[in-house]
Amino acid sequence: MAYNGFAIDNYLDAEKVTKQLDELIQKPVYSIRKAFLDDYVENYFNKKCIESRAMIEEAREIIPGGVQHNLAFNYPFPIVITKAEGARLYDADGNWYYDLLQAGGPTILGSNPDSVREQVIELLNTCGPSTGLFHEYEYKLAKKISEMVPSVDMFRMLGSGTEACMCAARIARLKTGKKNILKMGGAYHGWSDQLAYGMRVPGTKGMMSKGVPNFVFKHTDEFFPNDLDDLERKLRKNKMYGGTAAVYIEPMGPESGTRPVSREFIQGAERLAHQYGALLIFDEVVTGFRIGPSGAQGYFGVDPDLTIFGKIIAGGYPGAGGVGGHKDCMAHLGAGLDSSGKKIPKAMCGGTMAATPISCVAGYYTLCEIERTNACEAAGRMGDRLTEGLQEIIRKYELPFVAFNQGSICHLDNAGTMHFSVDWKKPWKIPNILKETGIRQKEMEHMGAAYMAEGIVTLAGSRLYTSAAYTEEMIDDVLSRFDRVLSKCGPLDLS
């Protein structure tokens, strides 16, 4: 299909990309050569990021690790950002960077757009950020989301995507009367106890969830991405043990499509979930209003029962999460009776700072501006240009790297860290897999440092989000900077 307001012109061939990633993890690890990495550390970070380094050293005394957000952990030390504008970020030392982190995905318009900021300032001059009572923009934002996303009859705002995922599980159990949750292996549905399972690498179960007792996962299981047979096996198994209340899916694949899934898989998952009496829950924290005004579900033509929203619904401002869906499901967040006069059980759900005036105003005007400017398509075109350029550079230097994109969600994978999976039928292989992914994760961090030294901020050195603030000239400049880094890459010496 053509763009037609969506960020994607032609959807990728998930099988082809998966094959490329399969081949990547069979090859020696390629990364920035050590001499060049050392040069970047010495001549960029140690000489041009002096204020950042000093501030982080002080911060480490009172903040664990020195930063408050996982995205800020970067090698060799976190950079302190003091200004965000359009497609650029500026640090405490006066250096500027192209922003391909996009706060983890939500700033589709670019950072701090005037059209939204002016409305926020007007609110602050009159109402203030929070009152604890109802504000008209709570309704305006909910109505706007409902108008844009066909599956959302009703919407409840919360404080984060994690809270929304927790809330959706409670709704699903009340609606279906069933116990078990199935989630896509490798996907991230927040850090609550029950859903912190099978994260990053499929098959890891609770291995990545330190501090969470194993008994918490009694009613949680994972299925392998892009594998309808595995999903049905798990649904069939659950049928004997309390049934499946919900199937959680990241619609582009786990970790924003790091392991991409096919259109047929998404449509098949909808069919299977409903066949076994489960709710289909789409986690659109990243894809919602980035893939298109109606989200990934609009692009794929599916009708999830519940949808998780994240940072974008507050325009990048605090108070960034929510759950929306069909009226009969969302009824469990209110008090009342169903059509037969039976009392509807109400799910436990709170959030003191949910739906504040500042978050609702920012979210409403952000969504209006996305619609008005066709920002999803604009950002998607930039994603295509970036990916095509990266693929050319990879060929130029004969690197095994894999570059692909789903619209404005782009991937440049040098190591295939999250393409591994754990097979519990072969437990003797698990230590080697953990060792291998540890090595490769470290090299992702080194690549991220090299990109940053060339003026590009990425997510973990492998994920890149474009926004509507980019121009073709900017993307071409970004590519020239990537070229300088990739020209310095080679096989990693593990001797």
Secondary structure by P-SEA (a helix, b strand, c coil): ccccccccccccaaaaaaaaaaaaaacccccccaaaaaaaaaccccccaaaaaaaaaaaaacccccccccccccccbbbbbccccccccccccccccccccccccccccccccaaaaaaaaaaaaccccccccccaaaaaaaaaaaaacccccbbbbcccaaaaaaaaaaaaaaaccccbbbbccccccccccccccccccccccccccccccccccccbbbbccccaaaaaaaaaaacccccccbbbbcccccccccccccaaaaaaaaaaaaaabbbbbbcccccccccccccccccccccccbbbbcccccccccccccccccccccccccccccccccbbbbccccccccccaaaaaaaaaaaaaaaaaaaaaaaaaaaaaaaaaaaaaaaaacccccccccccccccccccccccccccccccaaaaaaaaaaaaaaaaaaaaaaaaaaccccccccbbbbcccccaaaaaaaaaaaaaaaaaccccccc
